[in-house]
Amino acid sequence: MDAKEFIAEIENLLEVDPGSLSLDSDLAETGKWDSLAFVSFLAIADSQFNAKVAPVDLRKCLTVADLLKLVSKD
């Protein structure tokens, strides 16, 4: 999955308009990054990216790019 597809997945998760987010988008400023989105991201990371994300690492994320780094295979 490339960055564009990942952003679309995050837009869907946060229920924001398509094209409204970028890698630099601040999660807090979306007004949708809450506890439900947090848990949903953990589930998506596991099911779609086969990535085990520690909640402590997810709490450090400020931008969409930070989320992408958590699920990207290095």
Secondary structure, DSSP 8 states (H G I E B T S, - for coil): --HHHHHHHHHHHHT--TT---TT-BTGGGS--SHHHHHHHHHHHHHHH-----HHHHHT--BHHHHHHHH---
